[in-house]
Amino acid sequence: MQKEFSSRDLCENIVCKAWLNLAPPKVEFFMWLALLGKLNTRERLWKKGILKEDQISCPFCAVQVETLDHILMACSVSWGIWDLIATDMQQNISKPATFK
């Protein structure tokens, strides 16, 4: 019997990889929330009615709305940090379209 896999199954598989004991529990929990799209970014807090619309810009670049993908990957400041870490580890990385 062959099981069909959907994109949701793939996503759940990726989310499970956050719990491999490769990092401290707080880091794994953060990654788990990020992979589920549940981090309380400014955009998410605005949608919940906690922040006002004029409070949702990225605190680092102040150019775009602070979404999950922006704050973790697309922001020039956060990408600079990722690039610095990769350089220290002698790795080359390219900017992905999304965090997942």
N, C-alpha and C positions, 0 to 999 in steps of 0.2 A: 504494500500500500504506500503510495507516494503522497506526501503532504505538500500542498501548495503554500508558498510563502509570499506574504504581502509585504509592502514597505513598512507596515506597522510591526511585523515580526522582525524585520531587519533593525528597526529602530529600537525595539525592546532588547535585541541582542547587543546593540551598541551600548545601551543604558546599563546592561548587566556587566559590561566590561569595566565600569567605574568601580566595581567592588572586587578587585583582584589583589588587594592588600599590597599595592605597589607604592602607596603614599599614606601619610597619616590619615586617620578617619575623617578629620575636618576637611581635608582636601578631597577625599573620595566623596564626601557628602556634597560639597560644592559642585564637583563634576557631575554627580548624579542629578542635582537640581538643574544644572546648565543643560545637560543632555535631554532632560524632560521639558525644558523651556519654562521652568518654574522659578528662575531667579527674579527677585524683585528689582527689576530695572526701573528707571524713572518712567519709561513708557508704561510698564505694567502697573506701577503705582498710580499713574494718571488714569488708566482705564478703571482702576478700582475706586477712583474718586478721592484718593489720598493726596495727590499733588495737583496743582493747577497746571493748565496747559503751558504757561510761561515758565514752568519749572522743570521741563522734561528734556532740556538740551544736555548734551554730554558735558560733564564737569571738566574733562581734560581738554577737549578741543572746542567746545561751545559752538560747534558748527552743525551737528546733526542731532537727531533725537537719540537718546540713550536706549537703544534696543539691545537685546542679548548679543546678536551678531556684531553690532557696532562696538559695544564696550569690550567684548572679548577678542575681536579680530580686526574689524574695519577701522577703528579709531587709529589715527597716526601715532598716538602715544602708546596705546596697548600693542600695536604691531611693532613699534620700536623695541618694546620690552621682549616680545617673542623673538624678534630678530637678534637681539643682544644675547639672549639665552642660547639660541641656536648657534651663534658665532662662538660663544664660549665652549659649546659642546662640539665644535668643528663640524657643524651640519649646515646644509643649505635647505632653506624652506621657501615655499611659495605661498602667497596669500590665498586661502580657500574662499569660496563663495559664501559658505556658512560655517558656523562653529561645528556643527555635526559632521 
